[in-house]
Amino acid sequence: MAYQPLPPDVLRAGFPTLFALRDKSGCLLVPKGTMMDADQLEQLAARDLYVDDQDGEALRRAIAGKVHELVRNDELLGRIAQARPDSLELAAPSAAGRRRLDDAPTDWSNLQVRLAALLRDAAQPDFAGRLMQLQKTMFDQINSDADDALLLLVHGATQEYRDYSASHALLVAVVAELASRHVPGITPAQRQSLRCAALTMNVAMTALQNQLAQQSSPLSAPQRAEVDSHPARAVAALRAAGVDDALWLEAVLHHHDAPGGPLAGMEPAQRLARLIRRADVFAARMSPRRGRQALSATAAAKAAYLDEQGKPDEAGSAIIKAVGLYPPGSLVKLADGETAVVLRRGRRANAPTVACIVNPAGAVLASPALRQTHMPAHAVTGGVAPHEVKVRLNLQRLLQMT
């Protein structure tokens, strides 16, 4: 596919991006529909931006239409020379096709962009306040539709390893939040601390984490030292940013070494840290790296469920209860040989709502088709690793199916 330069002054703070923004090679920088503030736009304006040919043609038509309108209204030449399409004019050719600003893909994409900007530097102004607002927005979006959240985040985690730190933290926070609802004794205030800790657990190694996701060689000695010390350094950075929530800080400090065992017998901070640790494992197993392929949801669930000694883990069990054996966004094989994508969790962990995308012969379906997995012919027989299926999913269509 060919790409065309995008004038940066087309972008508007406070409006969703009208196109997917890419670099010269076509690598995705910002998904379509992402809402950005003035600081984020300033960072983007410092680099060359591109859109694909189809979007570039739509941009030219929109600008031409805007110029025609200004000429018709006898506007000054200076305004005509600077004409740029209004955001809603470019969003779609008709009201029926206009992208809703409150749809799930846009909401979660915006949240990930905001989180990525925050995690780059804990010393930025009002870091703690902005993080608190972000986790509140995340909490509201989970409650709006947890299945949509999982579908978008799990699918995203299996497809892309660029900007890994933010996408991983967001998925871990969502999984940990949902799992905490299956653990007696965790209060709403403690769940807020859990969400904040999950989002910021790697704030001291954001750049390194993004680098390692694209690195195929083993860790160097300096990299290993940075990884080993990042929990303590994260706590120091959070304290310096004004965070004084003891549970939040303690959970971050122990998110890699919280021991297993019955959750009821743990101190609150250890309980939160243990949930984050198992959610971290679960999310990491489903995410590809340059040097390693992602595992199927089944393998990821098993990794979360079994502790460091290979025994059932209570925190891992809470995760499976929360997201199912086959979480939305993951791929599964059906008894009749079809391959399907999971859309929603079912009443039983092994019977989710799915849409078939590949028939038994290996041909991609023109349109996904719903399947009832409680029926023997369409029963789920196991998970499928993302790299085994080369299908580009239309997430908007899948969400509409549910």
Secondary structure, DSSP 4 states (H G I P E B T S, - for coil): --EEE--GGG--TTSB-SS-EE-TT--EEE-TT-B--HHHHHHHHTS--EEEHHHHHHHHHHHHHHHHHHHHTT--HHHHHT----HHHHH-SSTTTPPPTT-HHHHHHHHHHHHHHHHT-TTSTTHHHHHHHHHHHHHHHHHH-HHHHHHHHHHHHHH--TTHHHHHHHHHHHHHHHHHTTSTT--HHHHHHHHHHHHHTTGGGHHHHHHHHT--SPPPHHHHHHHHHHHHHHHHHHHHTT---HHHHHHHHTTTT---S-GGGS-HHHHHHHHHHHHHHHHHHTS-BTTBPPPPHHHHHHHHHB-TTSSB-HHHHHHHHHH-SS-TT-EEEETTS-EEEEEE--SSTT--EEEEEE-TTSPEEEEEEEEETTSGGG-EEEEE-GGG------HHHHHHH-
